[in-house]
Amino acid sequence: MSNLLTILPMAIVMVAGPQIVSAIFLATSEQARRSSVAYVLGVALAVTIGLTVIYALGSVLDLRPSSGDEDKNWVDYAITVLLLFLMVRVYLRRHDTEPPKWMGKLATASPGFAFKLGFLLFLVMPTDVITMATVSTFLVRQDSPLFHAIPFALLTLLLVATPLLVLLLLGPRADVILPKLRTWMNANSWIVSEFVILLFLILSL
């Protein structure tokens, strides 16, 4: 349970930034429902592959600490360095509030494009790769099974699907709420991410 409470908030870091903004754009696109579902499925595949591969690699390398084993302390240091790097990266990019030019294409995105975007965005984005590496390595170090990452993955998908849920629940009113949500996320997501990373760093130490 303690492991779950430690890694669960990191799902917020996974979606903060272009990831959730893309989901909002898709929820206001021409094929909003189909494209949003495809995007979430792409994210699900990316997160599953990312967590599984890194966890398997950590298990093969046997990164689990043993009593009196001082040789593997470098793993703890590496995790700490990754988290500090992630905090610095998030802070330096805090003023990047303008969405990338390619997001303009999301208004007419097809479900196929949305799926590929969700898959690639979460699998190659440095912030997400570092976050998944941190979560998987943490579980290996705690000698916890991979399925303990399922709540983390599900929360990530729930957060990504939030714009779609808003659209389904509110209908036309979502056209007013989603742009406001996008603006707030652009301006404040870095603060939330910094807090979550710092919390994870404290709990893991």
Biotite code that builds the C-alpha atoms (Angstrom):
import biotite.structure as struc

atoms = struc.array([
    struc.Atom([0.000, 0.000, 0.000], chain_id="A", res_id=1, res_name="MET", atom_name="CA", element="C"),
    struc.Atom([2.823, 2.401, 0.831], chain_id="A", res_id=2, res_name="SER", atom_name="CA", element="C"),
    struc.Atom([4.388, 1.757, -2.577], chain_id="A", res_id=3, res_name="ASN", atom_name="CA", element="C"),
    struc.Atom([1.070, 2.549, -4.241], chain_id="A", res_id=4, res_name="LEU", atom_name="CA", element="C"),
    struc.Atom([0.711, 5.840, -2.381], chain_id="A", res_id=5, res_name="LEU", atom_name="CA", element="C"),
    struc.Atom([4.281, 6.723, -3.331], chain_id="A", res_id=6, res_name="THR", atom_name="CA", element="C"),
    struc.Atom([4.039, 6.189, -7.095], chain_id="A", res_id=7, res_name="ILE", atom_name="CA", element="C"),
    struc.Atom([0.387, 7.097, -7.698], chain_id="A", res_id=8, res_name="LEU", atom_name="CA", element="C"),
    struc.Atom([0.837, 10.905, -7.722], chain_id="A", res_id=9, res_name="PRO", atom_name="CA", element="C"),
    struc.Atom([3.496, 10.571, -10.432], chain_id="A", res_id=10, res_name="MET", atom_name="CA", element="C"),
    struc.Atom([0.641, 10.024, -12.880], chain_id="A", res_id=11, res_name="ALA", atom_name="CA", element="C"),
    struc.Atom([0.077, 13.779, -12.720], chain_id="A", res_id=12, res_name="ILE", atom_name="CA", element="C"),
    struc.Atom([3.603, 14.367, -13.996], chain_id="A", res_id=13, res_name="VAL", atom_name="CA", element="C"),
    struc.Atom([2.910, 11.950, -16.850], chain_id="A", res_id=14, res_name="MET", atom_name="CA", element="C"),
    struc.Atom([0.074, 14.032, -18.278], chain_id="A", res_id=15, res_name="VAL", atom_name="CA", element="C"),
    struc.Atom([1.102, 17.593, -17.435], chain_id="A", res_id=16, res_name="ALA", atom_name="CA", element="C"),
    struc.Atom([2.056, 19.636, -20.474], chain_id="A", res_id=17, res_name="GLY", atom_name="CA", element="C"),
    struc.Atom([1.472, 18.785, -24.160], chain_id="A", res_id=18, res_name="PRO", atom_name="CA", element="C"),
    struc.Atom([0.003, 15.416, -23.174], chain_id="A", res_id=19, res_name="GLN", atom_name="CA", element="C"),
    struc.Atom([-3.159, 16.772, -21.524], chain_id="A", res_id=20, res_name="ILE", atom_name="CA", element="C"),
    struc.Atom([-3.320, 19.786, -23.845], chain_id="A", res_id=21, res_name="VAL", atom_name="CA", element="C"),
    struc.Atom([-3.408, 17.410, -26.831], chain_id="A", res_id=22, res_name="SER", atom_name="CA", element="C"),
    struc.Atom([-6.265, 15.520, -25.176], chain_id="A", res_id=23, res_name="ALA", atom_name="CA", element="C"),
    struc.Atom([-8.181, 18.785, -24.788], chain_id="A", res_id=24, res_name="ILE", atom_name="CA", element="C"),
    struc.Atom([-7.602, 19.742, -28.428], chain_id="A", res_id=25, res_name="PHE", atom_name="CA", element="C"),
    struc.Atom([-8.835, 16.330, -29.542], chain_id="A", res_id=26, res_name="LEU", atom_name="CA", element="C"),
    struc.Atom([-11.941, 16.642, -27.357], chain_id="A", res_id=27, res_name="ALA", atom_name="CA", element="C"),
    struc.Atom([-12.863, 19.756, -29.347], chain_id="A", res_id=28, res_name="THR", atom_name="CA", element="C"),
    struc.Atom([-11.936, 18.333, -32.767], chain_id="A", res_id=29, res_name="SER", atom_name="CA", element="C"),
    struc.Atom([-14.228, 17.300, -35.637], chain_id="A", res_id=30, res_name="GLU", atom_name="CA", element="C"),
    struc.Atom([-14.176, 13.634, -34.579], chain_id="A", res_id=31, res_name="GLN", atom_name="CA", element="C"),
    struc.Atom([-13.907, 14.393, -30.888], chain_id="A", res_id=32, res_name="ALA", atom_name="CA", element="C"),
    struc.Atom([-15.184, 11.162, -29.391], chain_id="A", res_id=33, res_name="ARG", atom_name="CA", element="C"),
    struc.Atom([-13.480, 8.701, -31.727], chain_id="A", res_id=34, res_name="ARG", atom_name="CA", element="C"),
    struc.Atom([-10.194, 10.602, -31.753], chain_id="A", res_id=35, res_name="SER", atom_name="CA", element="C"),
    struc.Atom([-10.167, 10.999, -27.971], chain_id="A", res_id=36, res_name="SER", atom_name="CA", element="C"),
    struc.Atom([-10.773, 7.275, -27.445], chain_id="A", res_id=37, res_name="VAL", atom_name="CA", element="C"),
    struc.Atom([-8.014, 6.446, -29.937], chain_id="A", res_id=38, res_name="ALA", atom_name="CA", element="C"),
    struc.Atom([-5.657, 8.838, -28.137], chain_id="A", res_id=39, res_name="TYR", atom_name="CA", element="C"),
    struc.Atom([-6.322, 7.164, -24.782], chain_id="A", res_id=40, res_name="VAL", atom_name="CA", element="C"),
    struc.Atom([-5.727, 3.730, -26.330], chain_id="A", res_id=41, res_name="LEU", atom_name="CA", element="C"),
    struc.Atom([-2.418, 4.925, -27.753], chain_id="A", res_id=42, res_name="GLY", atom_name="CA", element="C"),
    struc.Atom([-1.398, 6.226, -24.351], chain_id="A", res_id=43, res_name="VAL", atom_name="CA", element="C"),
    struc.Atom([-2.414, 2.919, -22.744], chain_id="A", res_id=44, res_name="ALA", atom_name="CA", element="C"),
    struc.Atom([-0.187, 0.978, -25.124], chain_id="A", res_id=45, res_name="LEU", atom_name="CA", element="C"),
    struc.Atom([2.750, 3.337, -24.618], chain_id="A", res_id=46, res_name="ALA", atom_name="CA", element="C"),
    struc.Atom([2.518, 3.262, -20.814], chain_id="A", res_id=47, res_name="VAL", atom_name="CA", element="C"),
    struc.Atom([2.177, -0.519, -20.769], chain_id="A", res_id=48, res_name="THR", atom_name="CA", element="C"),
    struc.Atom([5.232, -0.992, -22.974], chain_id="A", res_id=49, res_name="ILE", atom_name="CA", element="C"),
    struc.Atom([7.282, 1.629, -21.137], chain_id="A", res_id=50, res_name="GLY", atom_name="CA", element="C"),
    struc.Atom([6.626, 0.308, -17.638], chain_id="A", res_id=51, res_name="LEU", atom_name="CA", element="C"),
    struc.Atom([7.011, -3.342, -18.653], chain_id="A", res_id=52, res_name="THR", atom_name="CA", element="C"),
    struc.Atom([10.267, -2.942, -20.570], chain_id="A", res_id=53, res_name="VAL", atom_name="CA", element="C"),
    struc.Atom([11.944, -0.831, -17.900], chain_id="A", res_id=54, res_name="ILE", atom_name="CA", element="C"),
    struc.Atom([10.740, -3.121, -15.106], chain_id="A", res_id=55, res_name="TYR", atom_name="CA", element="C"),
    struc.Atom([11.973, -6.204, -16.983], chain_id="A", res_id=56, res_name="ALA", atom_name="CA", element="C"),
    struc.Atom([15.331, -4.551, -17.602], chain_id="A", res_id=57, res_name="LEU", atom_name="CA", element="C"),
    struc.Atom([15.627, -3.634, -13.938], chain_id="A", res_id=58, res_name="GLY", atom_name="CA", element="C"),
    struc.Atom([14.793, -7.195, -12.925], chain_id="A", res_id=59, res_name="SER", atom_name="CA", element="C"),
    struc.Atom([17.337, -8.679, -15.343], chain_id="A", res_id=60, res_name="VAL", atom_name="CA", element="C"),
    struc.Atom([20.008, -6.355, -13.983], chain_id="A", res_id=61, res_name="LEU", atom_name="CA", element="C"),
    struc.Atom([18.873, -7.358, -10.478], chain_id="A", res_id=62, res_name="ASP", atom_name="CA", element="C"),
    struc.Atom([18.742, -3.843, -9.082], chain_id="A", res_id=63, res_name="LEU", atom_name="CA", element="C"),
    struc.Atom([17.124, -5.012, -5.862], chain_id="A", res_id=64, res_name="ARG", atom_name="CA", element="C"),
    struc.Atom([19.237, -4.173, -2.821], chain_id="A", res_id=65, res_name="PRO", atom_name="CA", element="C"),
    struc.Atom([20.309, -6.970, -0.513], chain_id="A", res_id=66, res_name="SER", atom_name="CA", element="C"),
    struc.Atom([21.466, -6.833, 3.073], chain_id="A", res_id=67, res_name="SER", atom_name="CA", element="C"),
    struc.Atom([24.961, -5.482, 3.299], chain_id="A", res_id=68, res_name="GLY", atom_name="CA", element="C"),
    struc.Atom([25.005, -4.727, -0.437], chain_id="A", res_id=69, res_name="ASP", atom_name="CA", element="C"),
    struc.Atom([26.577, -1.327, -0.915], chain_id="A", res_id=70, res_name="GLU", atom_name="CA", element="C"),
    struc.Atom([27.387, -1.795, -4.611], chain_id="A", res_id=71, res_name="ASP", atom_name="CA", element="C"),
    struc.Atom([23.883, -0.957, -5.758], chain_id="A", res_id=72, res_name="LYS", atom_name="CA", element="C"),
    struc.Atom([23.524, 2.343, -3.936], chain_id="A", res_id=73, res_name="ASN", atom_name="CA", element="C"),
    struc.Atom([24.250, 3.985, -7.291], chain_id="A", res_id=74, res_name="TRP", atom_name="CA", element="C"),
    struc.Atom([20.718, 3.083, -8.341], chain_id="A", res_id=75, res_name="VAL", atom_name="CA", element="C"),
    struc.Atom([19.266, 5.199, -5.549], chain_id="A", res_id=76, res_name="ASP", atom_name="CA", element="C"),
    struc.Atom([21.586, 8.028, -6.513], chain_id="A", res_id=77, res_name="TYR", atom_name="CA", element="C"),
    struc.Atom([20.588, 7.643, -10.164], chain_id="A", res_id=78, res_name="ALA", atom_name="CA", element="C"),
    struc.Atom([16.881, 7.857, -9.279], chain_id="A", res_id=79, res_name="ILE", atom_name="CA", element="C"),
    struc.Atom([17.534, 10.961, -7.213], chain_id="A", res_id=80, res_name="THR", atom_name="CA", element="C"),
    struc.Atom([19.477, 12.562, -10.058], chain_id="A", res_id=81, res_name="VAL", atom_name="CA", element="C"),
    struc.Atom([16.692, 11.741, -12.521], chain_id="A", res_id=82, res_name="LEU", atom_name="CA", element="C"),
    struc.Atom([14.100, 13.316, -10.257], chain_id="A", res_id=83, res_name="LEU", atom_name="CA", element="C"),
    struc.Atom([16.204, 16.440, -9.756], chain_id="A", res_id=84, res_name="LEU", atom_name="CA", element="C"),
    struc.Atom([16.741, 16.656, -13.512], chain_id="A", res_id=85, res_name="PHE", atom_name="CA", element="C"),
    struc.Atom([12.996, 16.301, -14.007], chain_id="A", res_id=86, res_name="LEU", atom_name="CA", element="C"),
    struc.Atom([12.334, 19.133, -11.541], chain_id="A", res_id=87, res_name="MET", atom_name="CA", element="C"),
    struc.Atom([14.810, 21.399, -13.318], chain_id="A", res_id=88, res_name="VAL", atom_name="CA", element="C"),
    struc.Atom([13.352, 20.532, -16.730], chain_id="A", res_id=89, res_name="ARG", atom_name="CA", element="C"),
    struc.Atom([9.798, 21.248, -15.597], chain_id="A", res_id=90, res_name="VAL", atom_name="CA", element="C"),
    struc.Atom([10.875, 24.548, -14.040], chain_id="A", res_id=91, res_name="TYR", atom_name="CA", element="C"),
    struc.Atom([12.807, 25.729, -17.098], chain_id="A", res_id=92, res_name="LEU", atom_name="CA", element="C"),
    struc.Atom([9.853, 24.948, -19.359], chain_id="A", res_id=93, res_name="ARG", atom_name="CA", element="C"),
    struc.Atom([7.298, 26.657, -17.132], chain_id="A", res_id=94, res_name="ARG", atom_name="CA", element="C"),
    struc.Atom([6.895, 29.600, -19.517], chain_id="A", res_id=95, res_name="HIS", atom_name="CA", element="C"),
    struc.Atom([6.364, 27.412, -22.603], chain_id="A", res_id=96, res_name="ASP", atom_name="CA", element="C"),
    struc.Atom([2.638, 28.084, -22.554], chain_id="A", res_id=97, res_name="THR", atom_name="CA", element="C"),
    struc.Atom([2.167, 28.328, -26.309], chain_id="A", res_id=98, res_name="GLU", atom_name="CA", element="C"),
    struc.Atom([1.177, 24.949, -27.799], chain_id="A", res_id=99, res_name="PRO", atom_name="CA", element="C"),
    struc.Atom([3.452, 23.543, -30.536], chain_id="A", res_id=100, res_name="PRO", atom_name="CA", element="C"),
    struc.Atom([2.441, 24.341, -34.112], chain_id="A", res_id=101, res_name="LYS", atom_name="CA", element="C"),
    struc.Atom([1.586, 20.702, -34.829], chain_id="A", res_id=102, res_name="TRP", atom_name="CA", element="C"),
    struc.Atom([-1.267, 20.937, -32.322], chain_id="A", res_id=103, res_name="MET", atom_name="CA", element="C"),
    struc.Atom([-3.119, 23.040, -34.855], chain_id="A", res_id=104, res_name="GLY", atom_name="CA", element="C"),
    struc.Atom([-3.619, 19.850, -36.861], chain_id="A", res_id=105, res_name="LYS", atom_name="CA", element="C"),
    struc.Atom([-5.539, 18.226, -34.023], chain_id="A", res_id=106, res_name="LEU", atom_name="CA", element="C"),
    struc.Atom([-8.746, 20.061, -34.924], chain_id="A", res_id=107, res_name="ALA", atom_name="CA", element="C"),
    struc.Atom([-9.093, 17.786, -37.942], chain_id="A", res_id=108, res_name="THR", atom_name="CA", element="C"),
    struc.Atom([-7.169, 14.789, -36.592], chain_id="A", res_id=109, res_name="ALA", atom_name="CA", element="C"),
    struc.Atom([-8.315, 11.308, -37.555], chain_id="A", res_id=110, res_name="SER", atom_name="CA", element="C"),
    struc.Atom([-8.579, 8.548, -34.933], chain_id="A", res_id=111, res_name="PRO", atom_name="CA", element="C"),
    struc.Atom([-5.532, 6.888, -36.482], chain_id="A", res_id=112, res_name="GLY", atom_name="CA", element="C"),
    struc.Atom([-3.465, 10.038, -36.085], chain_id="A", res_id=113, res_name="PHE", atom_name="CA", element="C"),
    struc.Atom([-4.721, 10.474, -32.520], chain_id="A", res_id=114, res_name="ALA", atom_name="CA", element="C"),
    struc.Atom([-3.695, 6.910, -31.643], chain_id="A", res_id=115, res_name="PHE", atom_name="CA", element="C"),
    struc.Atom([-0.198, 7.406, -33.042], chain_id="A", res_id=116, res_name="LYS", atom_name="CA", element="C"),
    struc.Atom([0.108, 10.734, -31.234], chain_id="A", res_id=117, res_name="LEU", atom_name="CA", element="C"),
    struc.Atom([-0.860, 9.238, -27.872], chain_id="A", res_id=118, res_name="GLY", atom_name="CA", element="C"),
    struc.Atom([1.540, 6.348, -28.365], chain_id="A", res_id=119, res_name="PHE", atom_name="CA", element="C"),
    struc.Atom([4.543, 8.381, -29.494], chain_id="A", res_id=120, res_name="LEU", atom_name="CA", element="C"),
    struc.Atom([3.979, 11.362, -27.208], chain_id="A", res_id=121, res_name="LEU", atom_name="CA", element="C"),
    struc.Atom([4.060, 9.223, -24.077], chain_id="A", res_id=122, res_name="PHE", atom_name="CA", element="C"),
    struc.Atom([6.748, 6.829, -25.244], chain_id="A", res_id=123, res_name="LEU", atom_name="CA", element="C"),
    struc.Atom([9.355, 9.354, -26.412], chain_id="A", res_id=124, res_name="VAL", atom_name="CA", element="C"),
    struc.Atom([8.624, 12.452, -24.328], chain_id="A", res_id=125, res_name="MET", atom_name="CA", element="C"),
    struc.Atom([11.635, 12.799, -21.961], chain_id="A", res_id=126, res_name="PRO", atom_name="CA", element="C"),
    struc.Atom([9.414, 13.728, -19.019], chain_id="A", res_id=127, res_name="THR", atom_name="CA", element="C"),
    struc.Atom([7.298, 10.588, -19.427], chain_id="A", res_id=128, res_name="ASP", atom_name="CA", element="C"),
    struc.Atom([10.265, 8.298, -20.066], chain_id="A", res_id=129, res_name="VAL", atom_name="CA", element="C"),
    struc.Atom([11.979, 9.539, -16.903], chain_id="A", res_id=130, res_name="ILE", atom_name="CA", element="C"),
    struc.Atom([8.749, 9.204, -14.917], chain_id="A", res_id=131, res_name="THR", atom_name="CA", element="C"),
    struc.Atom([8.134, 5.620, -16.075], chain_id="A", res_id=132, res_name="MET", atom_name="CA", element="C"),
    struc.Atom([11.780, 4.744, -15.444], chain_id="A", res_id=133, res_name="ALA", atom_name="CA", element="C"),
    struc.Atom([11.515, 6.158, -11.943], chain_id="A", res_id=134, res_name="THR", atom_name="CA", element="C"),
    struc.Atom([8.290, 4.283, -11.155], chain_id="A", res_id=135, res_name="VAL", atom_name="CA", element="C"),
    struc.Atom([9.449, 0.943, -12.572], chain_id="A", res_id=136, res_name="SER", atom_name="CA", element="C"),
    struc.Atom([12.880, 1.144, -10.964], chain_id="A", res_id=137, res_name="THR", atom_name="CA", element="C"),
    struc.Atom([11.302, 2.096, -7.648], chain_id="A", res_id=138, res_name="PHE", atom_name="CA", element="C"),
    struc.Atom([9.114, -1.031, -7.760], chain_id="A", res_id=139, res_name="LEU", atom_name="CA", element="C"),
    struc.Atom([12.103, -3.221, -8.611], chain_id="A", res_id=140, res_name="VAL", atom_name="CA", element="C"),
    struc.Atom([14.074, -1.741, -5.731], chain_id="A", res_id=141, res_name="ARG", atom_name="CA", element="C"),
    struc.Atom([11.156, -2.383, -3.380], chain_id="A", res_id=142, res_name="GLN", atom_name="CA", element="C"),
    struc.Atom([10.895, -5.965, -4.673], chain_id="A", res_id=143, res_name="ASP", atom_name="CA", element="C"),
    struc.Atom([7.295, -5.235, -5.667], chain_id="A", res_id=144, res_name="SER", atom_name="CA", element="C"),
    struc.Atom([5.580, -6.996, -8.598], chain_id="A", res_id=145, res_name="PRO", atom_name="CA", element="C"),
    struc.Atom([4.874, -5.103, -11.791], chain_id="A", res_id=146, res_name="LEU", atom_name="CA", element="C"),
    struc.Atom([1.122, -5.204, -11.267], chain_id="A", res_id=147, res_name="PHE", atom_name="CA", element="C"),
    struc.Atom([1.588, -2.698, -8.450], chain_id="A", res_id=148, res_name="HIS", atom_name="CA", element="C"),
    struc.Atom([2.031, -0.168, -11.266], chain_id="A", res_id=149, res_name="ALA", atom_name="CA", element="C"),
    struc.Atom([-1.501, -0.807, -12.571], chain_id="A", res_id=150, res_name="ILE", atom_name="CA", element="C"),
    struc.Atom([-3.171, 1.890, -10.385], chain_id="A", res_id=151, res_name="PRO", atom_name="CA", element="C"),
    struc.Atom([-0.525, 4.356, -11.585], chain_id="A", res_id=152, res_name="PHE", atom_name="CA", element="C"),
    struc.Atom([-1.247, 3.442, -15.209], chain_id="A", res_id=153, res_name="ALA", atom_name="CA", element="C"),
    struc.Atom([-5.026, 3.600, -14.695], chain_id="A", res_id=154, res_name="LEU", atom_name="CA", element="C"),
    struc.Atom([-4.822, 7.034, -13.049], chain_id="A", res_id=155, res_name="LEU", atom_name="CA", element="C"),
    struc.Atom([-2.671, 8.233, -15.949], chain_id="A", res_id=156, res_name="THR", atom_name="CA", element="C"),
    struc.Atom([-5.339, 7.062, -18.396], chain_id="A", res_id=157, res_name="LEU", atom_name="CA", element="C"),
    struc.Atom([-8.116, 8.602, -16.312], chain_id="A", res_id=158, res_name="LEU", atom_name="CA", element="C"),
    struc.Atom([-6.365, 11.965, -16.323], chain_id="A", res_id=159, res_name="LEU", atom_name="CA", element="C"),
    struc.Atom([-5.764, 11.742, -20.075], chain_id="A", res_id=160, res_name="VAL", atom_name="CA", element="C"),
    struc.Atom([-9.425, 10.845, -20.593], chain_id="A", res_id=161, res_name="ALA", atom_name="CA", element="C"),
    struc.Atom([-10.675, 13.772, -18.477], chain_id="A", res_id=162, res_name="THR", atom_name="CA", element="C"),
    struc.Atom([-11.393, 16.052, -21.476], chain_id="A", res_id=163, res_name="PRO", atom_name="CA", element="C"),
    struc.Atom([-13.371, 13.239, -23.118], chain_id="A", res_id=164, res_name="LEU", atom_name="CA", element="C"),
    struc.Atom([-15.331, 12.653, -19.899], chain_id="A", res_id=165, res_name="LEU", atom_name="CA", element="C"),
    struc.Atom([-16.086, 16.370, -19.673], chain_id="A", res_id=166, res_name="VAL", atom_name="CA", element="C"),
    struc.Atom([-17.326, 16.277, -23.264], chain_id="A", res_id=167, res_name="LEU", atom_name="CA", element="C"),
    struc.Atom([-19.557, 13.243, -22.642], chain_id="A", res_id=168, res_name="LEU", atom_name="CA", element="C"),
    struc.Atom([-20.979, 14.594, -19.381], chain_id="A", res_id=169, res_name="LEU", atom_name="CA", element="C"),
    struc.Atom([-21.504, 18.233, -20.294], chain_id="A", res_id=170, res_name="LEU", atom_name="CA", element="C"),
    struc.Atom([-22.140, 18.123, -24.023], chain_id="A", res_id=171, res_name="GLY", atom_name="CA", element="C"),
    struc.Atom([-22.185, 21.604, -25.631], chain_id="A", res_id=172, res_name="PRO", atom_name="CA", element="C"),
    struc.Atom([-21.097, 23.270, -22.379], chain_id="A", res_id=173, res_name="ARG", atom_name="CA", element="C"),
    struc.Atom([-17.755, 21.490, -22.773], chain_id="A", res_id=174, res_name="ALA", atom_name="CA", element="C"),
    struc.Atom([-16.931, 23.933, -25.586], chain_id="A", res_id=175, res_name="ASP", atom_name="CA", element="C"),
    struc.Atom([-16.710, 26.640, -22.924], chain_id="A", res_id=176, res_name="VAL", atom_name="CA", element="C"),
    struc.Atom([-15.100, 24.626, -20.140], chain_id="A", res_id=177, res_name="ILE", atom_name="CA", element="C"),
    struc.Atom([-12.375, 22.813, -22.113], chain_id="A", res_id=178, res_name="LEU", atom_name="CA", element="C"),
    struc.Atom([-10.630, 25.956, -23.445], chain_id="A", res_id=179, res_name="PRO", atom_name="CA", element="C"),
    struc.Atom([-10.556, 27.345, -19.897], chain_id="A", res_id=180, res_name="LYS", atom_name="CA", element="C"),
    struc.Atom([-9.130, 24.045, -18.659], chain_id="A", res_id=181, res_name="LEU", atom_name="CA", element="C"),
    struc.Atom([-6.474, 24.173, -21.379], chain_id="A", res_id=182, res_name="ARG", atom_name="CA", element="C"),
    struc.Atom([-5.487, 27.713, -20.379], chain_id="A", res_id=183, res_name="THR", atom_name="CA", element="C"),
    struc.Atom([-5.241, 26.768, -16.704], chain_id="A", res_id=184, res_name="TRP", atom_name="CA", element="C"),
    struc.Atom([-3.159, 23.682, -17.463], chain_id="A", res_id=185, res_name="MET", atom_name="CA", element="C"),
    struc.Atom([-0.775, 25.687, -19.621], chain_id="A", res_id=186, res_name="ASN", atom_name="CA", element="C"),
    struc.Atom([-0.232, 28.216, -16.851], chain_id="A", res_id=187, res_name="ALA", atom_name="CA", element="C"),
    struc.Atom([-0.192, 26.024, -13.729], chain_id="A", res_id=188, res_name="ASN", atom_name="CA", element="C"),
    struc.Atom([0.623, 22.407, -14.576], chain_id="A", res_id=189, res_name="SER", atom_name="CA", element="C"),
    struc.Atom([4.336, 22.954, -13.881], chain_id="A", res_id=190, res_name="TRP", atom_name="CA", element="C"),
    struc.Atom([3.590, 23.933, -10.275], chain_id="A", res_id=191, res_name="ILE", atom_name="CA", element="C"),
    struc.Atom([1.602, 20.754, -9.690], chain_id="A", res_id=192, res_name="VAL", atom_name="CA", element="C"),
    struc.Atom([4.331, 18.667, -11.357], chain_id="A", res_id=193, res_name="SER", atom_name="CA", element="C"),
    struc.Atom([7.067, 20.195, -9.212], chain_id="A", res_id=194, res_name="GLU", atom_name="CA", element="C"),
    struc.Atom([5.112, 19.459, -6.035], chain_id="A", res_id=195, res_name="PHE", atom_name="CA", element="C"),
    struc.Atom([4.465, 15.843, -7.050], chain_id="A", res_id=196, res_name="VAL", atom_name="CA", element="C"),
    struc.Atom([8.105, 15.203, -8.011], chain_id="A", res_id=197, res_name="ILE", atom_name="CA", element="C"),
    struc.Atom([9.308, 16.700, -4.739], chain_id="A", res_id=198, res_name="LEU", atom_name="CA", element="C"),
    struc.Atom([6.799, 14.565, -2.815], chain_id="A", res_id=199, res_name="LEU", atom_name="CA", element="C"),
    struc.Atom([7.956, 11.416, -4.609], chain_id="A", res_id=200, res_name="PHE", atom_name="CA", element="C"),
    struc.Atom([11.600, 12.304, -3.925], chain_id="A", res_id=201, res_name="LEU", atom_name="CA", element="C"),
    struc.Atom([10.898, 12.738, -0.218], chain_id="A", res_id=202, res_name="ILE", atom_name="CA", element="C"),
    struc.Atom([8.858, 9.539, 0.070], chain_id="A", res_id=203, res_name="LEU", atom_name="CA", element="C"),
    struc.Atom([11.355, 7.432, -1.888], chain_id="A", res_id=204, res_name="SER", atom_name="CA", element="C"),
    struc.Atom([14.260, 8.688, 0.186], chain_id="A", res_id=205, res_name="LEU", atom_name="CA", element="C"),
])
